[in-house]
Amino acid sequence: MNRRLFFNRLLIGVGAASIVKEKAYANKKKNNSVVKNPISICTWDFKEANFQAGMALETGKDALSSAIIGANVEEENPKNSTVGYGGAPDREGTVTLDAAVMDYKGNCGSVLGVEKIINVSSLAKDVMEKTPHVILSGKGAQNFALNNGYKLNSLLTDDSKKKWMEWKKKSVYNPKTNVDNHDTIGILCLDKKGNIGGVCSTSGLAYKMEGRIGDSPIIGSGLYIDNNVGGAVATGMGEEIIKIVGSFLVVELMRNGKTPKQACEEAILRIYRKNKSPKFQVAFLALDKQGNSGSSCLQEGFSYYRYKNNINKNLKVKPIIN
């Protein structure tokens, strides 16, 4: 056999092997795309929100719609001071809400600094589906909501107003870890078709400066989905999450072979290395295409809910800082 013929046959063999591997990978992805037991995971102790998202998945609803159903539960809960109605106001006494959504196709929508609209996660979805834009803010987002049937509601409850008035006596901005800065409900869902969708909704940091926006409505920071890999959400001190584009980072780390837990840990470590003795909380929560979930947090006190097989279980997360 001459040298040229040998190498030609060798290259053909290598090419054929590559094609076989690609087909095997495609078949593996196809086989993993059908999920018999859908999954919902949710930041913090929002038990009912995650349960409702899980129940929606069980009825066959898609991932994003199910996540929004869950988020709506807390957006309408006046006892929740970090999300929706009853959320803590800014320094001027105004409650503003932020939210972002993302579906399995990579479509996304976001609203920032919205006043007097309760279900901002639903509004973000409407921005995604009914406008040529990704983000609407402030008065424009509110007008869009009104044009689409939303009603104006005061978001400041008697209880949140009382706490704000008490804060005003000293006006000292010193958020307490796991109290004033776990300002986000993040929900990731994997539906029966194997697709992932997610939502992030918040009223932001308590007594923030007027106009302040955190990570939650910023695609890639507070929320990111890649249906070939998985999804991630973030919670905690938004400024630190934005600096590393946290949720996008977690998904990219999973793309490169890390488990959801490992990816979240690496993202937390990047924040930890940049801050000496951090006094704030940050946590990431991730879900991959195979239904594996994982999380990591900076400080003690973070947990998340996982719904699977009709069981809604709270899972405590070991912090980076002991």
C-alpha positions, 0 to 999 in steps of 0.5 A: 500500500502506498503512503498516500492511499494509507493516509486517505484510508486513515482519514476516511476511518477517522471521519467515519468514527467522528460521524458515529460519535456525533450520531451517538451524542445526538441520540443520547441528547434525544433520549434525554429530552423526554422527562417522565418526572418533571422537576422544579427548583426554587430559591429560599424557603418559598415552599408553596411557590415551588409546589405550585410550579411542580403541580403545573408541570405535572399537568403538562404545562411548559417549563416557563409557564410553570415557573411563572405560576410559582413566582406569582404565588410570592408576588401576591404574598403580602407577607413576603418583604422581598418580592411583589406586593408587600416588598420593601420600598426604596429610601423614598418609600416607593416599591419598585419591582424587577423580573426576568424570564427566559424560555427553552428557545433562548427567548427572554423578557425583562422589566425594571423598576416597575411601580404598582404592578404586582405580577411582574414575572407575567409582565416580563413574559408579555414583553418577551412575547408581545414586543420586539424588545427584551427589556422595558423599564419604569413608566414605559413598562407600567404603561405597557402593563396597563395596555395589556389588562394589568391593574394598578395596585399599591404595593406598599402594605401597612406592615412594610410602610411601618418598617420603612418609617422606622428605618427612616429615623436613622436612615442607615443602610446596613443590610442584614445577611439573609434578611435584607438581601435575599431579595429574589425568588428564582425558579427553574423548571424542567418540563415533560418534554425535557425543556427548561424555563426560568423566572427571577422576580424581586422588589430589590434590596430594602431601602435601596437608592431610588433607581437602583437595579440589581441582578434579577432582571438582567439576563445572564446575571440573575437568570440564564437558560441554555436548553442544550445545557441547563439553567441557573438563577442567582439571589443575594447581593445583586451588585456582586452577581452582576460583576461576574455575570453569574448565572451565565457563568454557571451555565457555561461551567456546566457546558464545560463539564461541571455538575450543577453543584460544582458550577455554582461553587466555582461562581461563588468562589470567584466572588469570594476571592474578590472580597475580603471578609464579605458581609453579604450573601450570594447564592446560585441555583442550577438545573441541568438537562438530565434533571440534576440540581445543585447550589452553592452559597457564600454564607450560612443560611441558604436553602432551596426547594426541589419538586420531583415525583410529587415530593417538595423537599427543602435542601440546605446548602453548605456555605463556602464560608464556614 
